[in-house]
Amino acid sequence: MNLTLTAEAAARGAVVGTGAGLLAVAVVLTFRSTGVLNFALGGVASVSAFVVWQLWGRGGGLPIVPSVVIALVVSVVLGLACERVMRPLASAPVAVRAIATLGLLLLLDGGIVALWGPADRFLPALSGGAVPFGVVRVGSQEIGLAVVAILSAVGLGLWTRTRPLGMASLAIGEDPAAARLLGVRPQRVTAVIWGLSALLAGMAGVGLSGGQGVLNSTGMTLALVAALAAVLLGGFEHLGITVAAAAGVGALTAAVAVIPSAARVSGLVESTGFLVVLAVVLLRPRRSLLGRA
């Protein structure tokens, strides 16, 4: 095993994982305010990437900026639609609501197959250029997405501590009845949270798919599994820890990918995020490693 190559790959993986942390932030934002473990965000991320491919990547005639803007608008609309579908389940147990969002994920993935077919597509990088890490190169798009993830975590943290709507989102997560007595409208706040989470997921879908090139209906679902590992490590609450954990999961996945004996095991690299989730659940079934579950 080449330790230098492994370290360089892990460094690149940490950057890519930080960008994937944007999807983890979206999951935390929804769960912290509504108690819903929103699997549908993986489908929203995939749809946004396919919209960019349709409008720009395949030569659809639109420049890249309007294509991305339209894709993000579609993401927000899908997020609001999912919130409306989930509204009758507001008082249902957590497991029931999680399964319902899993159904929405399957519905969105099925819609992708129906509209664009099951074949893989190629989405070019949204921006050129790369920074060398030894023999490994990190694309400027991957670095940009990592910066967006960090800024989003910081900005949302400030928003929930200083702005009325942000504080209201935490209030309904703690006690919806008490928040309602204080004049908070839970349905309105919940819709804002779902729309904002879908926007973050759409950004992650476009950024990650453009950086990897290959685009299909399941790619963002796998990214969501890695995001769940970061969410668990962050205790479903701490945005900064969640992004840092996503970087760690990305580094671990990239390091495993360049180890010859591990790379020869079919499916091991793709399952790294799931294995981290399993390890966290087995080691700390009631609490995450770094936060409060």
KOLKE-999626 format. One record per residue (C-alpha): x, y, z; residue number from 1; residue in one letter. Coordinates in pm, 1 decimal. Layout:
<site <X; Y; Z>; NUM; A>
...
END
This chain:
<site <0.0; 0.0; 0.0>; 1; M>
<site <132.7; 342.0; -99.6>; 2; N>
<site <84.4; 557.8; 208.8>; 3; L>
<site <157.9; 881.0; 22.1>; 4; T>
<site <-103.8; 808.7; -242.3>; 5; L>
<site <-351.5; 703.7; 25.3>; 6; T>
<site <-297.2; 1027.6; 216.3>; 7; A>
<site <-334.0; 1237.3; -99.0>; 8; E>
<site <-652.2; 1053.2; -194.9>; 9; A>
<site <-788.1; 1101.1; 156.6>; 10; A>
<site <-718.6; 1475.5; 133.3>; 11; A>
<site <-916.0; 1496.6; -190.2>; 12; R>
<site <-1188.3; 1279.1; -38.7>; 13; G>
<site <-1215.0; 1515.3; 256.1>; 14; A>
<site <-1284.0; 1805.7; 19.7>; 15; V>
<site <-1542.3; 1606.8; -174.3>; 16; V>
<site <-1694.8; 1483.0; 151.8>; 17; G>
<site <-1723.3; 1838.3; 281.0>; 18; T>
<site <-1922.0; 1924.4; -30.3>; 19; G>
<site <-2142.4; 1621.5; 29.7>; 20; A>
<site <-2193.2; 1764.7; 378.3>; 21; G>
<site <-2433.7; 2009.3; 215.2>; 22; L>
<site <-2676.5; 1719.7; 176.0>; 23; L>
<site <-2617.8; 1623.7; 540.3>; 24; A>
<site <-2691.8; 1981.8; 647.3>; 25; V>
<site <-3022.6; 1961.0; 459.9>; 26; A>
<site <-3111.2; 1640.4; 646.4>; 27; V>
<site <-3024.3; 1795.2; 984.7>; 28; V>
<site <-3219.2; 2111.9; 907.4>; 29; L>
<site <-3536.4; 1915.0; 835.5>; 30; T>
<site <-3499.7; 1672.0; 1124.9>; 31; F>
<site <-3410.8; 1934.1; 1384.0>; 32; R>
<site <-3721.2; 2138.9; 1307.4>; 33; S>
<site <-3979.7; 1877.5; 1211.8>; 34; T>
<site <-3851.9; 1544.8; 1345.4>; 35; G>
<site <-3865.9; 1397.6; 994.1>; 36; V>
<site <-3571.4; 1194.7; 864.8>; 37; L>
<site <-3612.0; 1312.9; 508.3>; 38; N>
<site <-3490.7; 1047.7; 263.3>; 39; F>
<site <-3669.8; 1231.2; -17.9>; 40; A>
<site <-3383.3; 1482.4; -28.8>; 41; L>
<site <-3178.1; 1226.8; -221.0>; 42; G>
<site <-3441.4; 1221.0; -494.8>; 43; G>
<site <-3463.3; 1601.0; -499.0>; 44; V>
<site <-3085.3; 1618.8; -543.6>; 45; A>
<site <-3099.9; 1373.9; -834.5>; 46; S>
<site <-3381.5; 1560.2; -1010.2>; 47; V>
<site <-3195.1; 1891.2; -988.0>; 48; S>
<site <-2888.6; 1736.7; -1149.5>; 49; A>
<site <-3097.8; 1587.9; -1431.8>; 50; F>
<site <-3263.8; 1924.5; -1494.7>; 51; V>
<site <-2921.6; 2086.4; -1539.7>; 52; V>
<site <-2822.4; 1802.6; -1773.5>; 53; W>
<site <-3143.3; 1847.7; -1974.2>; 54; Q>
<site <-3110.8; 2223.9; -2009.2>; 55; L>
<site <-2732.4; 2258.6; -2041.9>; 56; W>
<site <-2533.3; 1936.5; -2018.8>; 57; G>
<site <-2682.8; 1774.3; -2327.7>; 58; R>
<site <-2668.6; 2096.5; -2528.0>; 59; G>
<site <-3021.6; 2206.2; -2450.8>; 60; G>
<site <-2949.9; 2563.4; -2552.6>; 61; G>
<site <-2953.4; 2739.8; -2214.7>; 62; L>
<site <-2639.1; 2882.4; -2054.4>; 63; P>
<site <-2519.4; 2721.3; -1736.0>; 64; I>
<site <-2634.5; 2989.4; -1490.1>; 65; V>
<site <-3003.9; 2994.7; -1593.5>; 66; P>
<site <-3001.0; 2614.2; -1606.0>; 67; S>
<site <-2876.0; 2589.9; -1248.2>; 68; V>
<site <-3123.2; 2853.4; -1128.9>; 69; V>
<site <-3414.4; 2666.2; -1288.2>; 70; I>
<site <-3292.0; 2338.3; -1135.5>; 71; A>
<site <-3281.1; 2496.2; -788.9>; 72; L>
<site <-3630.6; 2640.2; -833.9>; 73; V>
<site <-3751.1; 2291.1; -928.6>; 74; V>
<site <-3582.7; 2159.5; -612.4>; 75; S>
<site <-3767.5; 2407.7; -392.2>; 76; V>
<site <-4099.7; 2326.5; -562.2>; 77; V>
<site <-4040.1; 1954.8; -504.8>; 78; L>
<site <-3951.1; 2021.1; -141.9>; 79; G>
<site <-4272.8; 2216.5; -87.4>; 80; L>
<site <-4472.9; 1943.8; -261.9>; 81; A>
<site <-4317.5; 1678.6; -37.3>; 82; C>
<site <-4400.6; 1887.4; 269.5>; 83; E>
<site <-4761.3; 1910.4; 157.6>; 84; R>
<site <-4779.4; 1534.7; 108.0>; 85; V>
<site <-4626.9; 1475.8; 452.1>; 86; M>
<site <-4851.0; 1724.1; 633.7>; 87; R>
<site <-5125.1; 1470.8; 724.7>; 88; P>
<site <-4853.0; 1261.1; 894.6>; 89; L>
<site <-4738.9; 1543.6; 1123.1>; 90; A>
<site <-4846.5; 1355.7; 1436.6>; 91; S>
<site <-4739.4; 1010.4; 1314.9>; 92; A>
<site <-4446.6; 824.5; 1477.3>; 93; P>
<site <-4096.3; 907.5; 1355.3>; 94; V>
<site <-4055.1; 568.1; 1186.6>; 95; A>
<site <-4378.5; 609.5; 990.3>; 96; V>
<site <-4274.6; 951.2; 861.3>; 97; R>
<site <-3928.0; 824.6; 768.8>; 98; A>
<site <-4081.3; 538.9; 569.8>; 99; I>
<site <-4312.9; 787.0; 397.8>; 100; A>
<site <-4015.8; 997.3; 284.7>; 101; T>
<site <-3850.1; 677.7; 162.6>; 102; L>
<site <-4158.3; 626.3; -52.8>; 103; G>
<site <-4118.0; 980.0; -186.7>; 104; L>
<site <-3753.5; 902.2; -267.9>; 105; L>
<site <-3857.4; 594.7; -466.2>; 106; L>
<site <-4126.3; 798.4; -642.1>; 107; L>
<site <-3875.7; 1066.4; -744.4>; 108; L>
<site <-3621.1; 807.9; -860.5>; 109; D>
<site <-3894.8; 633.1; -1058.3>; 110; G>
<site <-3990.6; 964.4; -1215.0>; 111; G>
<site <-3631.0; 1014.3; -1326.6>; 112; I>
<site <-3628.4; 674.3; -1494.7>; 113; V>
<site <-3964.2; 746.5; -1660.1>; 114; A>
<site <-3855.8; 1087.6; -1793.0>; 115; L>
<site <-3489.8; 1030.4; -1876.3>; 116; W>
<site <-3452.0; 652.9; -1889.7>; 117; G>
<site <-3231.6; 417.6; -1684.5>; 118; P>
<site <-2906.6; 476.8; -1876.2>; 119; A>
<site <-2622.2; 675.8; -1720.3>; 120; D>
<site <-2574.3; 1031.4; -1841.3>; 121; R>
<site <-2266.3; 1251.9; -1841.8>; 122; F>
<site <-2285.3; 1591.6; -1673.4>; 123; L>
<site <-1972.0; 1799.7; -1738.3>; 124; P>
<site <-1806.7; 1993.2; -1458.5>; 125; A>
<site <-1970.9; 2330.3; -1406.7>; 126; L>
<site <-1633.1; 2499.7; -1373.8>; 127; S>
<site <-1286.4; 2410.2; -1497.1>; 128; G>
<site <-952.8; 2406.0; -1321.4>; 129; G>
<site <-807.4; 2193.7; -1045.2>; 130; A>
<site <-564.4; 2214.6; -754.2>; 131; V>
<site <-297.6; 1939.8; -734.0>; 132; P>
<site <-256.9; 1729.8; -418.1>; 133; F>
<site <52.2; 1535.5; -517.3>; 134; G>
<site <-60.7; 1301.6; -793.6>; 135; V>
<site <-426.4; 1368.0; -704.1>; 136; V>
<site <-611.2; 1672.4; -834.9>; 137; R>
<site <-908.0; 1842.2; -666.6>; 138; V>
<site <-1143.7; 2021.8; -903.4>; 139; G>
<site <-1236.9; 2383.6; -846.5>; 140; S>
<site <-1602.9; 2280.1; -845.0>; 141; Q>
<site <-1540.7; 2037.1; -559.8>; 142; E>
<site <-1358.0; 2306.4; -364.4>; 143; I>
<site <-1637.3; 2554.6; -433.0>; 144; G>
<site <-1904.1; 2311.3; -314.7>; 145; L>
<site <-1705.9; 2246.4; 3.8>; 146; A>
<site <-1692.0; 2621.4; 69.3>; 147; V>
<site <-2067.7; 2646.6; 10.1>; 148; V>
<site <-2128.2; 2364.0; 258.9>; 149; A>
<site <-1919.2; 2533.8; 527.7>; 150; I>
<site <-2080.9; 2872.6; 470.0>; 151; L>
<site <-2426.5; 2713.2; 475.5>; 152; S>
<site <-2357.7; 2546.5; 810.4>; 153; A>
<site <-2228.7; 2872.6; 957.9>; 154; V>
<site <-2508.9; 3082.2; 806.8>; 155; G>
<site <-2785.8; 2847.0; 920.7>; 156; L>
<site <-2635.4; 2832.9; 1267.1>; 157; G>
<site <-2649.5; 3212.5; 1291.3>; 158; L>
<site <-2997.2; 3219.9; 1135.9>; 159; W>
<site <-3144.2; 2984.1; 1393.8>; 160; T>
<site <-2987.1; 3182.3; 1680.2>; 161; R>
<site <-3055.9; 3539.5; 1569.6>; 162; T>
<site <-3350.9; 3557.3; 1329.7>; 163; R>
<site <-3715.2; 3514.6; 1433.9>; 164; P>
<site <-3798.6; 3257.5; 1167.1>; 165; L>
<site <-3484.5; 3058.5; 1245.9>; 166; G>
<site <-3560.3; 3058.1; 1617.0>; 167; M>
<site <-3919.6; 2960.8; 1538.7>; 168; A>
<site <-3793.7; 2658.0; 1345.3>; 169; S>
<site <-3612.3; 2535.0; 1655.4>; 170; L>
<site <-3912.6; 2615.8; 1873.5>; 171; A>
<site <-4151.0; 2394.0; 1678.4>; 172; I>
<site <-3890.5; 2118.8; 1687.3>; 173; G>
<site <-3884.1; 2133.1; 2065.6>; 174; E>
<site <-4255.7; 2184.3; 2139.0>; 175; D>
<site <-4500.8; 2265.0; 1855.8>; 176; P>
<site <-4789.2; 2331.3; 2097.1>; 177; A>
<site <-4591.0; 2582.1; 2303.1>; 178; A>
<site <-4458.7; 2747.3; 1986.5>; 179; A>
<site <-4815.7; 2785.3; 1859.4>; 180; R>
<site <-4915.7; 2960.1; 2184.3>; 181; L>
<site <-4632.0; 3206.8; 2125.1>; 182; L>
<site <-4774.3; 3298.6; 1786.2>; 183; G>
<site <-4563.7; 3067.5; 1567.6>; 184; V>
<site <-4742.7; 2909.6; 1273.3>; 185; R>
<site <-4593.0; 2559.4; 1255.0>; 186; P>
<site <-4720.2; 2476.8; 905.9>; 187; Q>
<site <-4576.0; 2794.6; 757.3>; 188; R>
<site <-4240.7; 2748.4; 929.5>; 189; V>
<site <-4229.8; 2380.6; 831.3>; 190; T>
<site <-4292.2; 2471.1; 466.3>; 191; A>
<site <-4002.9; 2718.3; 477.1>; 192; V>
<site <-3774.4; 2455.3; 629.0>; 193; I>
<site <-3866.3; 2191.6; 369.4>; 194; W>
<site <-3815.6; 2440.3; 87.5>; 195; G>
<site <-3479.5; 2552.6; 225.5>; 196; L>
<site <-3365.5; 2193.6; 279.5>; 197; S>
<site <-3465.8; 2106.2; -76.6>; 198; A>
<site <-3267.4; 2405.1; -203.4>; 199; L>
<site <-2955.2; 2279.6; -23.3>; 200; L>
<site <-3015.9; 1928.4; -157.1>; 201; A>
<site <-3052.7; 2066.7; -509.9>; 202; G>
<site <-2722.8; 2251.7; -478.3>; 203; M>
<site <-2557.3; 1933.2; -353.6>; 204; A>
<site <-2705.5; 1729.7; -638.3>; 205; G>
<site <-2583.0; 1967.2; -907.3>; 206; V>
<site <-2241.4; 2013.4; -748.4>; 207; G>
<site <-2171.0; 1648.2; -674.6>; 208; L>
<site <-2304.7; 1515.1; -1004.9>; 209; S>
<site <-2113.4; 1772.8; -1208.3>; 210; G>
<site <-1795.4; 1692.7; -1019.2>; 211; G>
<site <-1829.9; 1315.0; -1069.3>; 212; Q>
<site <-1952.0; 1337.0; -1429.3>; 213; G>
<site <-2167.3; 1021.3; -1428.3>; 214; V>
<site <-2534.0; 1093.4; -1363.6>; 215; L>
<site <-2801.0; 836.4; -1277.6>; 216; N>
<site <-3107.9; 796.9; -1057.2>; 217; S>
<site <-2923.5; 625.0; -770.0>; 218; T>
<site <-2606.1; 830.0; -733.4>; 219; G>
<site <-2754.2; 1081.6; -491.6>; 220; M>
<site <-2919.5; 802.3; -293.9>; 221; T>
<site <-2572.9; 662.3; -222.5>; 222; L>
<site <-2455.2; 1013.6; -135.7>; 223; A>
<site <-2748.7; 1038.1; 105.4>; 224; L>
<site <-2630.3; 722.8; 285.9>; 225; V>
<site <-2288.9; 884.0; 341.3>; 226; A>
<site <-2469.6; 1199.6; 453.6>; 227; A>
<site <-2663.2; 997.3; 711.2>; 228; L>
<site <-2333.5; 881.1; 858.6>; 229; A>
<site <-2233.9; 1244.5; 906.3>; 230; A>
<site <-2577.8; 1325.6; 1047.1>; 231; V>
<site <-2542.7; 1048.4; 1304.9>; 232; L>
<site <-2196.1; 1168.0; 1402.9>; 233; L>
<site <-2335.1; 1519.0; 1442.7>; 234; G>
<site <-2613.7; 1398.0; 1669.0>; 235; G>
<site <-2890.6; 1515.5; 1430.8>; 236; F>
<site <-2825.0; 1864.9; 1562.9>; 237; E>
<site <-2476.0; 2014.9; 1527.7>; 238; H>
<site <-2426.2; 2155.7; 1177.3>; 239; L>
<site <-2053.8; 2222.7; 1214.1>; 240; G>
<site <-1980.7; 1873.6; 1345.3>; 241; I>
<site <-2198.9; 1729.4; 1069.5>; 242; T>
<site <-1994.4; 1895.9; 794.6>; 243; V>
<site <-1668.3; 1791.3; 961.8>; 244; A>
<site <-1797.2; 1434.4; 990.0>; 245; A>
<site <-1890.9; 1439.7; 620.8>; 246; A>
<site <-1532.5; 1537.1; 542.0>; 247; A>
<site <-1409.7; 1243.0; 750.3>; 248; G>
<site <-1642.2; 997.6; 575.9>; 249; V>
<site <-1526.8; 1130.2; 239.1>; 250; G>
<site <-1162.0; 1091.6; 336.8>; 251; A>
<site <-1220.1; 735.9; 457.5>; 252; L>
<site <-1405.4; 639.0; 138.7>; 253; T>
<site <-1132.5; 782.8; -84.6>; 254; A>
<site <-859.1; 612.7; 117.9>; 255; A>
<site <-1034.9; 276.0; 92.8>; 256; V>
<site <-1070.7; 322.3; -284.4>; 257; A>
<site <-693.5; 339.0; -341.5>; 258; V>
<site <-605.9; 37.8; -124.1>; 259; I>
<site <-565.7; -246.3; -379.1>; 260; P>
<site <-689.3; -524.4; -151.9>; 261; S>
<site <-999.3; -323.1; -56.2>; 262; A>
<site <-1071.3; -199.7; -408.2>; 263; A>
<site <-1085.0; -560.1; -532.2>; 264; R>
<site <-1378.3; -635.9; -300.8>; 265; V>
<site <-1688.8; -567.8; -506.5>; 266; S>
<site <-1908.3; -297.9; -357.4>; 267; G>
<site <-1685.5; -225.3; -57.5>; 268; L>
<site <-1596.5; 131.1; -158.9>; 269; V>
<site <-1957.9; 217.1; -241.6>; 270; E>
<site <-2069.1; 71.3; 93.0>; 271; S>
<site <-1824.0; 267.7; 308.0>; 272; T>
<site <-2085.1; 526.2; 409.1>; 273; G>
<site <-2332.6; 253.6; 504.6>; 274; F>
<site <-2064.8; 74.2; 707.5>; 275; L>
<site <-1997.6; 395.6; 899.2>; 276; V>
<site <-2370.7; 427.6; 971.0>; 277; V>
<site <-2379.5; 67.6; 1092.1>; 278; L>
<site <-2073.0; 118.1; 1311.3>; 279; A>
<site <-2220.0; 428.7; 1475.4>; 280; V>
<site <-2551.8; 255.9; 1544.5>; 281; V>
<site <-2381.9; -50.7; 1692.4>; 282; L>
<site <-2129.9; 141.1; 1901.8>; 283; L>
<site <-2364.0; 409.0; 2031.3>; 284; R>
<site <-2725.3; 297.7; 1982.1>; 285; P>
<site <-2871.4; 574.9; 2198.3>; 286; R>
<site <-2626.6; 856.2; 2133.0>; 287; R>
<site <-2412.7; 956.8; 1838.6>; 288; S>
<site <-2035.0; 961.3; 1881.0>; 289; L>
<site <-2006.7; 1336.7; 1897.3>; 290; L>
<site <-2349.7; 1474.7; 1979.8>; 291; G>
<site <-2701.2; 1419.8; 2102.6>; 292; R>
<site <-2928.7; 1189.7; 1901.8>; 293; A>
END
